[in-house]
Amino acid sequence: MLVLLPPSEGKATAGSGPAVRVGKLALPELSPARERVLDALVELCAADEDKALEVLGLGPGLRGEVAKNAAVRDAPTLPAGRLYTGVLYDALDLGSLDEAARRRARRSLLVFSGLWGAVRVADRVPPYRCPMGVRLPGIGALASFWRGPMDEVMPQVAGSGLVLDLRSAAYAAAWKPTGAVAGRTATVRVLQVTVVDGVERRTVVSHFNKATKGRLTRDLLVSGASPRTPAGLVTTLRDLGYRVEAREPSRAGRPWELDVLVEEI
């Protein structure tokens, strides 16, 4: 099973390991593309702080993030699984997993990134700020830039098993499963269920969405379950106590769509 995750805007402030070695990151075939994005980001942030704030969509109070980007090549690193600290990663809580679940996390989790394309949770990278939705000078829209390199490597990474896609829309745009891989892919939408005057209502809520995806991923890792198909995933999640509704694709080459219904986090 391969689980695709988004990164988070919230990140650890500093690492303590050696500077990033791009060629040593997982999916080394992405190294040339990573170097291009890294060069463009460093050049932008080192040359014009105000323009960098505009391009990256940052307010004046986040100038420190621009300086951090300018020095990112030489900055201390930490494992990606400890770098991201947002709601999803708080619920996932990789640091508290037992060793068997940690091994599963290192093997099955893949975090998409505007700067790195995608990394494993054990990959050592420095703190940075580079969302997938930005347009870097000399690169253009990052989602479009990454699509070609990711199309080359992801079918092999996905292998012949299940792909559980928990990415947000911006990061899903960087690689869309097609063909046989799509048929083995399940996307997840989290809906909050409330009852008003006896009528059940369902709404999409960002915090519920992120926290539930983190908790769901954690439960799969802890359980040791390894479903190989979307249908098997539905059964596994129900066995783990989740309320799941599944929509099979209407035609070949499309992923399954799962709704996970929650009343509270």
C-alpha positions as CSV (number, residue, x, y, z in Angstrom):
1,M,0.0,0.0,0.0
2,L,1.2,3.5,-0.9
3,V,-0.3,6.5,1.0
4,L,0.0,9.9,-0.7
5,L,0.0,12.8,1.8
6,P,0.2,16.6,1.4
7,P,2.8,18.5,3.3
8,S,1.8,21.2,5.9
9,E,2.3,24.9,6.1
10,G,3.2,24.3,9.7
11,K,6.8,23.1,10.0
12,A,9.5,22.6,12.6
13,T,11.7,25.7,12.8
14,A,15.1,24.1,12.5
15,G,16.9,20.9,12.0
16,S,20.1,19.5,13.5
17,G,21.5,17.2,10.7
18,P,23.8,17.9,7.8
19,A,22.8,19.9,4.8
20,V,20.4,18.3,2.3
21,R,21.9,15.9,-0.2
22,V,19.5,16.0,-3.1
23,G,20.8,12.9,-4.8
24,K,20.3,10.9,-1.6
25,L,16.5,11.6,-1.3
26,A,14.0,8.9,-2.2
27,L,12.9,8.9,-5.8
28,P,16.4,9.9,-7.0
29,E,15.1,10.2,-10.6
30,L,13.6,13.5,-9.5
31,S,17.0,15.0,-8.7
32,P,17.4,17.1,-11.8
33,A,13.9,18.6,-11.3
34,R,14.6,19.2,-7.6
35,E,17.8,21.0,-8.4
36,R,16.0,23.3,-10.9
37,V,13.3,24.2,-8.3
38,L,15.9,24.6,-5.6
39,D,18.0,26.9,-7.7
40,A,15.0,29.0,-8.7
41,L,13.7,29.4,-5.1
42,V,17.1,30.3,-3.7
43,E,17.8,32.8,-6.5
44,L,14.4,34.5,-6.0
45,C,14.7,34.7,-2.2
46,A,18.3,35.9,-2.2
47,A,17.8,38.6,-4.9
48,D,14.5,40.3,-4.0
49,E,12.8,39.8,-0.7
50,D,9.7,41.8,-1.5
51,K,9.2,39.9,-4.8
52,A,9.7,36.6,-3.0
53,L,7.0,37.5,-0.5
54,E,4.7,38.3,-3.3
55,V,5.5,35.1,-5.3
56,L,5.2,32.9,-2.3
57,G,2.0,34.5,-1.0
58,L,3.6,35.5,2.3
59,G,2.8,38.6,4.4
60,P,5.4,41.1,5.6
61,G,5.6,39.4,9.0
62,L,7.0,36.3,7.3
63,R,10.2,37.8,5.9
64,G,12.1,35.3,8.0
65,E,10.8,32.5,5.7
66,V,12.3,34.2,2.7
67,A,15.7,34.4,4.4
68,K,15.3,30.7,5.4
69,N,14.7,29.8,1.7
70,A,17.7,31.8,0.6
71,A,19.9,29.6,2.8
72,V,18.1,26.4,2.3
73,R,20.9,24.5,0.6
74,D,23.2,24.8,3.6
75,A,20.5,24.7,6.4
76,P,20.4,21.8,8.9
77,T,18.0,19.1,8.1
78,L,15.6,16.7,9.9
79,P,13.4,13.8,8.7
80,A,10.4,14.9,6.7
81,G,8.2,13.0,9.2
82,R,9.3,15.4,11.9
83,L,9.4,18.5,9.7
84,Y,5.7,18.8,9.1
85,T,3.7,19.8,12.1
86,G,0.2,20.7,10.9
87,V,-3.1,19.2,11.9
88,L,-2.8,16.0,9.8
89,Y,0.7,15.3,11.1
90,D,-0.3,16.1,14.7
91,A,-3.1,13.4,14.4
92,L,-0.7,11.0,12.7
93,D,1.9,11.5,15.4
94,L,4.7,9.5,13.8
95,G,7.0,9.9,16.8
96,S,4.8,7.9,19.1
97,L,4.4,4.8,16.8
98,D,6.0,1.6,17.8
99,E,8.9,0.3,15.7
100,A,6.9,-2.0,13.5
101,A,4.5,0.9,12.6
102,R,7.4,3.2,12.0
103,R,8.8,0.7,9.5
104,R,5.5,0.6,7.7
105,A,5.4,4.4,7.6
106,R,8.9,4.7,6.1
107,R,7.9,2.1,3.5
108,S,4.4,3.3,2.6
109,L,4.1,7.1,3.2
110,L,5.0,9.5,0.4
111,V,4.7,13.3,1.1
112,F,4.2,15.6,-1.9
113,S,6.1,18.9,-1.9
114,G,6.3,22.0,-4.0
115,L,10.1,22.0,-3.5
116,W,11.0,18.3,-3.6
117,G,8.3,16.8,-5.7
118,A,7.8,14.0,-3.2
119,V,9.8,12.6,-0.2
120,R,9.6,9.7,2.1
121,V,9.2,10.5,5.8
122,A,12.7,9.4,6.6
123,D,14.3,11.8,4.0
124,R,16.3,14.5,5.7
125,V,15.3,18.0,4.4
126,P,15.6,21.5,5.8
127,P,12.7,23.8,6.8
128,Y,11.4,25.7,3.7
129,R,8.4,27.6,2.4
130,C,7.4,26.7,-1.2
131,P,3.7,25.7,-1.7
132,M,2.7,23.8,-4.8
133,G,0.4,26.6,-5.8
134,V,3.1,29.2,-6.5
135,R,4.6,30.2,-9.8
136,L,8.4,30.4,-9.6
137,P,10.4,32.6,-12.0
138,G,12.0,30.5,-14.6
139,I,9.9,27.5,-13.6
140,G,6.2,28.6,-13.8
141,A,3.4,26.9,-12.0
142,L,4.9,24.2,-9.8
143,A,2.1,21.7,-10.2
144,S,2.5,21.8,-13.9
145,F,6.3,21.6,-13.7
146,W,6.2,18.5,-11.5
147,R,3.6,16.7,-13.6
148,G,6.1,15.5,-16.2
149,P,8.8,14.2,-13.7
150,M,6.1,12.6,-11.5
151,D,4.5,10.9,-14.4
152,E,7.8,9.2,-15.1
153,V,8.5,7.9,-11.7
154,M,5.1,7.4,-9.9
155,P,3.8,4.3,-11.8
156,Q,6.9,2.4,-10.7
157,V,6.6,3.8,-7.1
158,A,2.9,2.8,-7.0
159,G,3.8,-0.8,-8.1
160,S,0.9,-3.2,-8.3
161,G,-0.8,-2.5,-5.0
162,L,-3.3,0.0,-3.5
163,V,-2.7,3.7,-3.7
164,L,-4.5,5.7,-1.0
165,D,-4.6,9.3,-2.1
166,L,-5.0,11.8,0.8
167,R,-3.6,14.8,-0.9
168,S,-5.2,18.2,-1.1
169,A,-6.2,19.5,-4.5
170,A,-3.1,21.6,-5.1
171,Y,-0.8,18.6,-4.5
172,A,-3.0,16.2,-6.3
173,A,-2.6,18.4,-9.4
174,A,1.1,17.4,-9.5
175,W,0.4,13.8,-10.4
176,K,-2.9,12.1,-11.3
177,P,-3.0,8.3,-11.5
178,T,-4.1,6.9,-14.8
179,G,-4.8,3.6,-16.3
180,A,-4.3,0.5,-14.1
181,V,-2.9,2.6,-11.3
182,A,-6.0,4.7,-11.2
183,G,-8.1,1.6,-10.9
184,R,-6.2,0.7,-7.7
185,T,-6.4,4.2,-6.3
186,A,-8.8,5.4,-3.6
187,T,-9.3,9.1,-2.8
188,V,-10.9,10.2,0.5
189,R,-13.3,13.0,1.4
190,V,-14.1,13.6,5.0
191,L,-17.6,14.8,5.8
192,Q,-18.9,16.0,9.2
193,V,-22.3,14.6,10.0
194,T,-24.7,16.7,12.0
195,V,-28.4,16.1,12.7
196,V,-30.7,19.1,12.6
197,D,-34.4,18.7,13.3
198,G,-34.0,15.0,12.7
199,V,-32.4,15.5,9.3
200,E,-28.8,14.3,8.7
201,R,-26.6,17.0,7.1
202,R,-23.1,16.5,5.7
203,T,-20.5,19.2,5.3
204,V,-16.8,19.5,4.4
205,V,-14.8,21.0,7.2
206,S,-11.1,21.6,6.8
207,H,-10.0,20.8,10.3
208,F,-12.0,17.6,10.5
209,N,-10.7,16.6,7.1
210,K,-7.0,16.9,8.0
211,A,-7.3,15.4,11.5
212,T,-9.3,12.5,10.3
213,K,-6.9,11.7,7.5
214,G,-4.0,11.8,9.9
215,R,-5.9,9.5,12.4
216,L,-6.9,7.2,9.6
217,T,-3.4,6.8,8.3
218,R,-2.1,6.2,11.8
219,D,-4.7,3.5,12.4
220,L,-3.7,1.7,9.2
221,L,-0.1,1.8,10.2
222,V,-0.7,0.6,13.8
223,S,-3.1,-2.2,12.6
224,G,-0.6,-3.6,10.1
225,A,-3.4,-4.0,7.6
226,S,-2.3,-4.0,4.0
227,P,-5.3,-4.0,1.7
228,R,-4.4,-4.4,-1.9
229,T,-7.5,-3.0,-3.5
230,P,-9.9,-0.1,-2.9
231,A,-12.7,-2.6,-2.0
232,G,-10.3,-4.2,0.5
233,L,-9.5,-0.8,2.0
234,V,-13.2,-0.1,2.5
235,T,-13.5,-3.4,4.5
236,T,-10.4,-2.6,6.5
237,L,-11.5,0.9,7.4
238,R,-14.9,-0.4,8.5
239,D,-13.2,-3.0,10.6
240,L,-11.2,-0.2,12.2
241,G,-14.4,1.5,13.2
242,Y,-14.8,4.1,10.4
243,R,-18.1,4.9,8.7
244,V,-17.2,4.7,5.0
245,E,-19.3,5.1,1.9
246,A,-17.7,4.1,-1.4
247,R,-18.3,5.1,-5.0
248,E,-16.8,2.7,-7.6
249,P,-15.5,4.4,-10.8
250,S,-18.1,4.7,-13.6
251,R,-15.4,3.8,-16.1
252,A,-11.9,2.4,-16.3
253,G,-8.9,4.6,-15.5
254,R,-10.7,6.4,-12.7
255,P,-10.1,6.1,-8.9
256,W,-12.5,5.0,-6.3
257,E,-14.0,7.8,-4.2
258,L,-14.5,7.2,-0.5
259,D,-16.5,9.3,1.9
260,V,-15.5,9.0,5.6
261,L,-18.3,10.3,7.8
262,V,-17.4,11.7,11.2
263,E,-19.4,13.4,13.9
264,E,-16.4,14.6,15.9
265,I,-12.6,14.3,15.7
